[in-house]
């Protein structure tokens, strides 16, 4: 792999490294207890290698890092799992669409 993809693990690599199943990793991701996968292109996701490596090496350190990340996102109202991506931006005046 080269370029952007060199910095990410695939599903197969993460399952092999962690000895966890894809469904277990998905469940852990929903609970914010595993590094978040990122959409790399249509139909392709990856797990940031630095985060997965830290999770494998030192889970308490990763959990502290993740807790800080979630707190910052919550303060900005941008947590991926809870944010409705289809909702209009609060800063946009939608009154012109009302009849």
Helices and strands as residue ranges (DSSP letters): G 3-7, E 8-9, H 11-18, H 22-30, E 37-41, E 44-48, H 49-57, H 59-76, G 95-97
